[in-house]
Amino acid sequence: MVKPLTGQDAFFIYAETPVQHQHTLAMIILDPSTAPPGRFSIEGLMEVMHNSLRVMPEYRMKLVDVPLTVSPPALINDPDFDFDNHVKHVSLPKPGSMKQLCKLVDKISSRPLDKSKPLWEVIYISGLEGGRVAVINKSHHCIADGSKASKMLAEQMDLEPDPPEQEDIPVEPWKPEPVPIWDVTVQTWRSQMKDRQGFGKMLNKTFKAISKRRQVTKDRPQSEEAVPALFPKAPRLKFNGEINGDRTVAVGRLPLADVKHVKNHFGVKLNDVALAIFSMAMRDYLISTNDLPDDPLVISIPVSLTLRGQNKTGKSNANGSMQVKLPVADLKPKELLEQVHEYTVEAKHIFENSFEDLMNGYVSMLPPLLAKGMLSALFGKTAGRYMPTPTNGVVSNVPGPPIPLYMKGAVVDGVYPIGPVMGLQGMNVTLMSVNDHLDFTVHVCKKNLKDAWPIAEGMERALKVLMAATKTRKPARKAAAKKPVKKKAVQKKAAAKKKTTPKKKPTVKKAKRS
């Protein structure tokens, strides 16, 4: 089997350097207390993962360069694939706190995947507080975006702790058929010819996208102030710029009912509340580091083209990127939410009316060596030192399951997605709704931002401030209740009135004349 990479898939290979990893992680927390006796075990979780490989053939494929062509790399069946080489089981020392778990995740995230093997691994971590277990899914971005990775995770979940037994689908031993290099070359060349659009066509498409963007902005003058420029320049913060390979992560949790309450109270979108929470946390953090800029931040928000119905080819990656301004000024909660809402409405309008998927076309068109060199330069050390910062970071809000889910009887207690950290940014924040809470991660380059926990804790505090703001609205005025008056006070008041009231003269009726 041969799977040629599209231009967007190949982007994550070309953009990868020793300091800029292009893998994603998902940290799933399981609580086995809901499992029937004898149903839950680490071995059982490994079996679930093994069985789910049938829906992700890429997990049995390795990366190869294509000879005699200028095509992007391809995935082919790995004849040496061994499932056991991709799964590990470790245990946390007591007490097994979330901070201990995150320190372990720091090491997992800081280590790149081995490109000579299928690009994924799963680490099962026991010893978490309360008898819980963590499952860390790590995969390269070139084989799956967030939407596709979520689909695979869904295959491993049940809707109840003890579902009816289904007929087991036997997993046959892995016996890949050898793929002649000639077949790899021909299939990849055909795929590239299908994706390649030609330099002239891509230039025309680019100018058309710029023209559409200018026209949309011209039709909506209010967007000029609310939306970043076509080539945005964000304020340079201390954690932006040159990065190294060390990563650190912090996690947090927000009650979803509170987030929705704030949303409904102020009449905004749920994503607006999430961005306002991040904005408030960033303001506090930037003040503490003496790095608060005068201008709004510029953040990049990934947009899934699959969820929008625009991925009709089944590509592994189908994403766009929307740039949004994020105020960090000293604003009252109502003012902040209104401004965030205004910025996101304008950004969405421009994205929906001018976005063109140019990355796939350009990367497919360029020879691999040239594409890799250009992207390495774009995100490398020189760019980190001297290039202007286009965006200050990535913030993504992913809709998750609104109902309880289970793995081998253990309820899913939390899901924390962890996106890659890019040069010139240095930060990736991802939120995901799970049942009745909103879980999030703050993933940063440890060189420039040694501790991500102040930002995560700041986000939790920010929601409490927004909740308090929903309770400060003055109630409608009611008629003042009359206080009971004592009898003596009534008598004194009557006596005073009697003294001050002048006596009326008696009227004398005149006798009528006869």
C-alpha positions in Angstrom: 0.0 0.0 0.0 1.3 3.5 -0.9 -0.1 6.7 0.4 1.4 9.8 -1.1 1.5 12.9 1.2 -0.4 15.9 0.0 1.2 19.3 0.1 -0.3 20.2 3.5 0.7 16.8 4.9 4.3 17.3 3.7 4.4 20.8 5.2 4.6 19.2 8.7 7.6 17.1 7.5 9.4 20.0 5.8 8.8 22.4 8.7 10.1 19.9 11.3 13.6 20.7 12.7 15.5 19.4 15.8 13.9 22.2 17.8 10.5 22.4 16.1 8.6 19.1 16.5 5.5 18.5 14.5 3.8 15.9 16.6 0.5 16.3 18.5 -0.4 14.6 21.8 -3.7 13.8 23.5 -3.7 13.1 27.2 -6.7 11.0 28.2 -7.5 10.6 31.9 -9.4 7.4 32.9 -11.2 6.7 36.1 -11.6 2.8 36.5 -13.9 3.1 39.5 -16.9 2.8 37.1 -15.6 -0.4 35.5 -17.3 -3.7 36.4 -15.0 -6.1 38.3 -12.3 -7.7 36.1 -13.0 -5.5 33.0 -10.4 -2.8 33.3 -6.6 -3.4 32.8 -3.6 -1.8 31.1 -3.4 -5.0 28.9 -7.0 -4.5 27.9 -6.3 -0.9 26.9 -3.4 -2.1 24.7 -5.7 -4.6 23.1 -8.2 -1.8 22.3 -5.5 0.2 20.7 -4.3 -2.8 18.7 -7.7 -3.5 17.4 -8.3 0.2 16.4 -5.3 0.1 13.9 -7.7 -1.2 11.3 -9.2 2.2 11.0 -5.8 4.0 10.8 -3.7 2.2 8.2 -1.1 5.0 8.5 -0.2 3.6 11.9 1.4 0.7 10.2 3.2 2.8 7.5 6.6 4.5 7.5 7.9 7.5 5.7 10.0 7.2 2.5 11.5 9.7 0.2 10.5 9.2 -3.5 13.4 8.8 -5.9 13.5 10.2 -9.4 10.8 12.7 -8.7 10.3 16.1 -7.1 7.3 14.8 -5.2 6.7 15.0 -1.4 7.5 11.9 0.6 5.1 9.0 0.8 3.9 6.4 3.4 4.4 2.7 2.6 3.6 -0.4 4.6 6.4 -1.1 7.1 7.5 -4.8 6.7 9.1 -4.6 10.2 6.2 -3.1 12.0 5.9 -4.4 15.6 3.0 -3.0 17.7 4.9 -3.6 20.9 7.6 -1.2 19.8 5.1 1.7 19.9 3.4 1.1 23.3 4.9 1.6 26.8 3.6 1.3 30.4 5.1 3.5 33.2 4.0 4.3 36.7 4.1 7.6 38.5 5.6 7.8 42.0 3.2 8.8 44.9 1.2 10.9 45.2 0.7 10.9 41.4 -0.5 14.5 41.0 -1.4 16.2 37.8 1.8 18.3 38.0 3.9 15.1 38.2 2.1 13.8 35.2 2.7 17.0 33.3 6.4 16.8 34.1 6.5 13.4 32.4 4.5 14.8 29.5 7.2 17.5 29.2 9.8 14.8 28.4 7.5 13.0 26.0 6.7 16.1 24.1 10.3 17.3 23.9 11.4 14.0 22.2 10.8 13.8 18.4 9.4 10.7 16.8 11.7 8.3 15.0 11.1 8.7 11.3 12.5 5.3 10.4 9.3 3.8 12.0 5.6 4.5 11.9 5.1 7.9 13.4 3.2 7.3 16.6 3.5 5.9 20.1 1.2 5.4 23.1 2.3 5.6 26.7 0.0 4.2 29.5 0.7 5.8 32.9 -0.7 4.3 36.1 -0.3 5.6 39.7 -2.3 8.8 39.2 -4.2 10.2 42.2 -7.5 8.4 42.9 -6.5 5.2 41.1 -6.8 6.9 37.7 -4.8 6.1 34.6 -3.5 8.4 31.9 -3.2 7.4 28.2 -0.8 9.6 26.1 -1.4 9.3 22.4 1.4 10.8 20.4 1.4 11.0 16.6 3.0 13.0 13.8 0.9 15.8 12.3 1.6 14.5 8.8 -0.6 11.5 9.3 -3.5 13.0 11.1 -4.9 16.4 12.0 -7.1 16.9 15.1 -10.3 15.9 13.3 -8.9 12.6 12.1 -7.2 11.8 15.4 -10.5 12.4 17.2 -12.1 9.9 14.9 -9.6 7.2 15.8 -10.1 7.9 19.5 -13.8 7.6 19.1 -13.3 4.1 17.8 -11.7 3.1 21.1 -14.6 4.5 23.3 -17.8 2.9 24.5 -21.1 4.6 25.5 -21.5 2.6 28.7 -19.2 0.9 31.2 -20.3 -2.6 30.3 -21.6 -2.6 26.7 -23.1 -5.8 25.2 -20.4 -8.1 23.9 -19.8 -7.9 20.2 -18.3 -10.4 18.0 -14.5 -10.0 18.1 -12.9 -9.0 14.9 -9.7 -11.1 14.7 -6.6 -9.1 14.1 -4.4 -11.0 11.7 -0.6 -10.9 12.1 0.9 -8.1 10.1 2.1 -9.4 6.8 2.6 -6.4 4.4 3.1 -7.1 0.8 6.4 -5.7 -0.5 5.9 -2.5 -2.5 8.3 -2.2 -5.5 10.0 1.2 -5.5 8.7 1.7 -9.1 5.1 1.5 -7.8 5.9 4.1 -5.1 7.4 6.4 -7.7 4.5 6.1 -10.1 1.7 6.4 -7.6 3.4 9.4 -5.9 4.0 11.1 -9.2 0.3 10.6 -10.2 -0.8 12.1 -6.9 1.5 15.0 -7.3 0.3 15.7 -10.8 -3.3 15.7 -9.5 -2.4 18.2 -6.7 0.0 20.3 -8.6 -1.6 23.3 -10.1 1.3 25.1 -11.8 3.2 28.2 -10.9 1.1 30.5 -13.0 -2.2 29.1 -11.7 -1.0 29.4 -8.1 0.1 33.0 -8.7 -3.3 33.8 -10.2 -5.0 32.1 -7.2 -2.9 34.0 -4.8 -3.6 37.4 -6.4 -7.3 36.5 -6.5 -7.3 35.7 -2.7 -5.5 39.0 -2.0 -8.1 40.9 -4.1 -11.0 39.1 -2.4 -9.5 40.0 1.0 -9.1 43.7 0.0 -12.7 43.8 -1.3 -14.2 42.3 1.8 -12.3 44.7 4.0 -13.4 47.6 1.8 -17.0 46.6 2.1 -16.7 46.4 5.9 -14.8 49.4 7.1 -15.2 48.3 10.7 -13.0 45.3 10.0 -9.9 47.4 9.3 -9.4 48.0 13.0 -10.8 44.7 14.3 -8.9 42.3 12.0 -5.1 41.9 11.6 -3.6 42.9 8.3 -3.1 40.4 5.5 0.5 40.0 6.6 0.0 40.5 10.4 2.7 42.0 12.6 2.1 41.1 16.3 3.8 42.8 19.2 7.0 41.0 20.0 6.8 39.3 23.4 9.6 37.7 25.4 8.4 34.2 24.6 8.1 34.8 20.9 11.1 34.3 18.6 13.9 31.7 18.6 13.0 28.4 20.3 14.7 25.2 21.2 13.5 21.6 21.6 12.5 21.7 25.2 8.7 21.8 26.0 6.6 22.2 29.1 2.9 21.9 29.6 0.3 22.9 32.1 -3.4 21.8 32.3 -6.6 23.2 33.7 -10.3 22.7 33.8 -13.3 25.0 33.5 -16.9 24.1 34.5 -18.7 24.1 31.1 -22.0 25.2 32.8 -20.2 28.4 34.1 -18.7 29.1 30.6 -22.2 28.7 29.1 -23.7 30.9 31.8 -21.3 33.7 30.9 -21.9 33.2 27.2 -25.7 33.5 27.7 -25.6 36.4 30.2 -23.5 38.6 27.8 -25.0 37.3 24.6 -21.7 36.2 23.0 -20.4 32.9 21.6 -18.7 30.1 23.7 -15.5 30.6 21.8 -15.6 34.4 22.7 -15.7 33.4 26.4 -12.8 31.0 25.9 -10.7 33.8 24.2 -11.6 36.3 26.9 -10.5 33.9 29.6 -7.2 33.5 27.8 -6.9 37.2 27.3 -7.4 37.9 31.0 -4.8 35.3 32.0 -2.3 36.6 29.5 -2.7 40.2 30.7 -2.0 39.1 34.3 1.0 37.0 33.1 2.5 39.8 30.9 2.1 42.3 33.7 4.0 39.9 36.1 6.9 39.7 33.5 6.8 43.4 32.7 6.0 42.5 29.0 2.5 44.0 28.6 2.2 45.5 25.1 0.2 48.6 24.1 -1.4 46.9 21.2 -3.6 43.8 21.1 -2.1 40.4 20.7 -2.5 38.6 17.4 -3.4 34.9 17.7 -3.8 32.1 15.1 -7.0 30.0 15.3 -6.9 26.7 13.4 -10.0 26.0 11.4 -10.9 22.4 10.4 -11.9 22.3 6.8 -13.2 18.7 7.5 -15.7 20.0 10.1 -16.7 22.7 7.7 -17.4 20.1 4.9 -14.6 21.4 2.7 -12.4 18.2 2.9 -14.0 16.1 0.2 -10.8 14.2 -0.7 -10.1 12.5 2.6 -6.8 14.2 3.2 -5.0 13.5 6.4 -4.7 17.2 7.0 -7.3 19.8 6.0 -6.9 23.0 8.0 -7.0 26.7 7.5 -5.7 29.4 9.9 -7.7 32.5 11.0 -5.8 35.4 12.6 -7.7 37.3 15.3 -6.8 40.3 17.5 -6.9 39.7 21.2 -7.2 42.7 23.5 -5.1 42.7 26.7 -6.0 46.2 27.8 -7.6 46.9 31.2 -11.2 46.4 30.3 -14.2 45.5 32.4 -15.6 42.0 31.7 -18.5 43.2 29.7 -16.3 45.5 27.6 -13.8 42.8 27.0 -16.3 40.2 25.9 -18.0 42.7 23.5 -14.6 43.6 22.0 -13.6 39.9 21.6 -16.9 39.2 20.0 -16.6 42.1 17.6 -13.1 41.0 16.6 -14.0 37.3 16.0 -17.2 38.2 14.0 -15.1 40.3 11.6 -12.3 37.7 11.4 -14.8 34.9 10.6 -16.4 37.0 7.9 -13.1 37.8 6.2 -12.0 34.1 6.5 -15.2 32.7 5.1 -15.2 35.2 2.2 -11.5 35.3 1.2 -9.8 32.1 2.4 -8.0 30.0 -0.2 -6.1 26.8 0.6 -2.8 27.9 -0.9 -0.4 25.9 1.2 -1.3 22.5 -0.4 -0.7 24.0 -3.9 2.7 25.7 -3.2 4.2 22.9 -1.1 3.1 20.3 -3.8 4.7 22.4 -6.5 8.1 22.9 -4.9 10.9 20.2 -4.9 11.3 18.7 -1.4 14.8 20.1 -0.9 13.7 23.6 -1.8 10.5 23.4 0.3 12.3 22.0 3.3 15.0 24.7 3.0 12.5 27.5 2.7 10.3 26.3 5.6 13.4 25.7 7.8 14.5 29.2 7.2 11.1 30.6 7.8 10.8 29.0 11.3 14.6 28.7 12.0 17.0 30.6 14.3 17.6 33.4 11.9 13.9 34.1 11.5 13.4 33.8 15.3 16.0 36.5 15.8 15.2 39.0 13.0 11.8 38.4 11.4 8.8 40.2 12.7 6.3 38.1 14.7 3.2 37.3 12.6 1.2 35.9 15.6 1.9 35.6 19.3 0.6 32.0 19.6 -2.1 29.5 18.7 -5.4 29.1 20.5 -7.8 26.3 19.5 -11.2 25.4 20.9 -12.2 21.8 19.9 -15.8 20.5 20.5 -15.7 17.2 22.3 -18.2 14.6 23.4 -21.2 16.0 25.3 -21.9 12.6 27.0 -19.8 10.3 29.2 -17.5 7.9 27.3 -15.7 4.8 28.6 -12.6 2.7 27.7 -12.8 -0.8 29.0 -15.3 0.3 31.6 -13.3 3.3 32.9 -15.0 6.6 32.4 -13.1 9.3 30.5 -12.5 11.8 33.2 -10.6 14.3 31.0 -9.1 14.9 27.5 -6.3 17.3 27.1 -5.1 17.9 23.5 -1.6 19.2 23.1 -0.7 21.0 19.8 2.8 21.7 18.4 4.8 24.8 19.3 6.0 26.7 16.3 9.0 29.1 16.0 8.1 32.8 16.2 5.2 31.9 18.4 6.4 29.7 21.3 2.9 28.9 22.7 0.0 26.6 21.8 -3.2 26.6 23.9 -5.9 24.1 23.2 -9.3 23.7 24.8 -11.7 20.8 24.5 -15.2 20.3 25.9 -15.7 16.9 27.5 -19.0 16.1 29.0 -19.6 18.8 31.6 -16.2 20.5 31.6 -13.8 22.4 29.4 -10.3 20.9 29.6 -7.3 22.9 28.3 -3.5 22.7 27.9 -0.9 25.4 27.7 2.0 24.1 25.7 5.1 26.3 25.5 8.8 26.3 24.6 10.6 26.0 28.0 13.6 28.1 26.9 11.5 31.3 26.8 8.7 30.5 29.2 9.9 28.2 31.9 6.6 27.6 33.7 3.2 27.5 32.0 1.2 26.9 35.2 0.7 30.7 36.0 -1.1 31.0 32.7 -3.2 27.9 33.3 -4.1 29.0 36.8 -4.8 32.5 35.5 -7.4 31.1 33.1 -9.2 29.3 35.9 -9.3 32.6 37.9 -10.5 34.5 34.9 -13.6 32.5 34.6 -14.4 33.2 38.3 -14.1 36.9 37.6 -16.4 36.6 34.6 -18.9 34.6 36.7 -18.8 37.3 39.4 -19.5 39.9 36.7 -22.8 38.2 35.8 -24.0 38.7 39.4 -23.2 42.4 39.7 -26.0 43.7 37.5 -28.3 45.9 39.7 -31.8 44.5 40.1 -34.8 46.5 39.0 -36.0 48.9 41.7 -38.7 47.8 44.0 -41.0 49.8 46.2 -39.4 50.4 49.6 -41.0 48.4 52.3 -42.5 50.4 55.1 -41.0 50.0 58.5 -43.3 49.3 61.4 -43.8 52.4 63.5 -44.1 52.3 67.3 -47.3 53.5 69.1 -45.5 56.3 71.0 -44.0 57.7 67.8 -47.5 57.8 66.3 -48.8 59.7 69.3 -46.0 62.2 69.2 -46.5 62.8 65.5 -50.2 63.4 66.0 -49.5 65.9 68.8 -47.1 67.8 66.7 -49.5 67.9 63.9 -52.2 69.2 66.3 -50.0 72.1 67.4 -49.0 73.2 64.0 -52.4 72.9 62.4 -54.3 76.3 62.7 -57.8 76.1 64.1 -60.6 76.8 61.7 -62.9 79.7 62.6 -66.5 78.6 63.2 -68.8 79.5 60.5 -72.1 81.5 61.4 -75.0 80.9 59.3 -77.0 84.0 58.6 -80.8 83.9 59.3 -82.9 84.1 56.2 -85.1 87.2 55.9 -88.7 86.5 56.0 
